[in-house]
Amino acid sequence: MMVETLRHFGEWLSGTPLSTTIQNVPWIIPATQSIHILCVAFVMAAVFVVDLRVLGVLARTQSLETLSHRYLPWIWYLLPVLLASGAILIIGEPGRSLLNPVFGAKMLMLVVAALLTLALGRPLRHAADASARPRMYLQAGAMLSLLLWTGIVFAGRWIAYVASF
């Protein structure tokens, strides 16, 4: 039932003037993909710096609070850009994404990763909160965060190679 609903929605969406414009103007998809990929790179850099610091692998001389204040906002600034660029890509090629199981997995991981980043962000930005949490809690969260964000990148690439339903 859900697959049929998505199929009908995708067919309708691909016939809209916005979708046909995106499909027929040759520079829109490559430009949007470029913006999307650059934003992913910046988000991943921020995630890796903070999570690797939590794990004690990187930037040990800097406090978690300092690094979190510096890098976590970039994630929240760039997620709306990723949402907008991703929406353009979906509108331009709805059949490629909406019915693709890897796209669904990517969106699920994205929601979980964003919620986890939000949950870990407060204790990391406030030294008192970070010291009140067991170190193991923060490290487990950082490991899960790294796995989820890396999974999102891999899923984003695999969408092009996995057939839709």
N, C-alpha and C positions, 0 to 999 in steps of 0.2 A: 504494500500500500504506500509506504513512504517513498520507495524507489520510484513508483509511478508518479507520485505527486512531484517529486524532484525532477523527473524526466519532463513532465508537462511544464513545470515552471521554467526549466532550462530552455525548452523549445520556445516558450513565449518570450523569455528574456532575450534569446538570440535574435528574435525578430523585431525587437524594439529599435527605434531610431538611434539611441545611444550605443547599443551593441553593434549595429551595422556600421556606425561611424567609426567605432574603435576597430572593427574588423577591416574596414576599407581604407583607413588612413595609415599608410605604411610605417610611420615613425612612432605611433602611439604605444604599441605593445613593447617594442624594444626600449623605448625611453622609460616607460613605466617599470619594466623589468629591471632596468639599470638602477632606478631610484630604489626599488624594492630591495634589490641585492645590496646596495650600499647601506641602506638602513639596517638590514639584517646584520651586516658586518659590524656596524657600530654597536648594535644591541649585544651581539655576541662578545665583542671586546669588553663592554661594560660588565656583562654577566661573568665572563671569565676572570677579569681582574678582581671583582668582589668575591666571587666564590673561591677562587684559588687563594685569596688572602684569608678567608675564613678557614680554609684547610691548612693554612700555614705554609703554603708552597711559594707564594709570591708576595713581594712588598712587605716583608715582616717588620720593617722599620717604621711603617706607617700604621696608624691606628685604624681599626675597622670603621670607626665613626668618620674619620677623615675621608677614607676611600669611598664609603657609602654615600656621604654627602656629595662627593665629586662625581661618582659614576652612576648611581641608581637613577637620578633624575633623567639621564639620557634615555633610559629604557622607556620611561613614561612619556617623554617628549616624542620619541620615535614610534611608539606603538600606534598612535593615530595616523601617522604617515604610512605605516605598514598596512593599517586597515584600509586606508583610502586607495593606496596603490594596489593592494590585493583585490579590493572591490572592482577596480577598473579591469584588472586581469580576468576576474570571474565574469564580469559583464561582457567583456570582449569574447570570451571563450567559455560559456557556461557549461557546455557538455564535457569539457576537459576536466573540470573541477568538481562540479556539484555531485556527480554520480561516481566519483573516484573514491574508493575506500581509503586510499592513502591521504587524500585531502581531508576526509573525515577524521582520520587519526591525527593529522597535523593540527586541526582545529581543536580537538580534544586536548592534545598536549599543550597547545597554546593557552587555553583557558586554565589548565592546571598549573602551568609554569607561571602565568601572570599572577594567579592567586598565591602561589608559593612565594614569588618575589615580593608581593605585597605583604605577606605574613612575616617574612624574614626581614623586610626593609626596616620596620620600626625598631626592633631590637638592635639592628646593626647601626642605625643612625644615632641611637641614644646609648651611650656607654653604660649607663646604669641598667638599662634593659638587657643589654648584651651580657653583662656580667651576672645578671640574675638568672639567665637561662643556662641550663647545663651546656657545656661546650659541645657535647656529643649531639645535642639537639640541633645546634647551628651547623655542625659539620655534616650531619645526615641531610639536613635541608640543602646545604650547598652541593653535596654530591647529587641529590635528586634534581636540583636545579640544573646542574651541568648536563646530566643525562637528558632531561626534558628539552632544554634549549638546543642541544646537539641533535636530538631526535627530530625536532621541528625543522632544522636545516636539512637533514637527510630526507625527511618526508617531502619537503618542498621540492627537492630535486627529483625524487622518485615519482612525483605526480605525472611528470612527462613520459614516464616509461611504464606505467601501470594502466591497464585498460579499465575503463569505467564499466559499471554494471550493464 
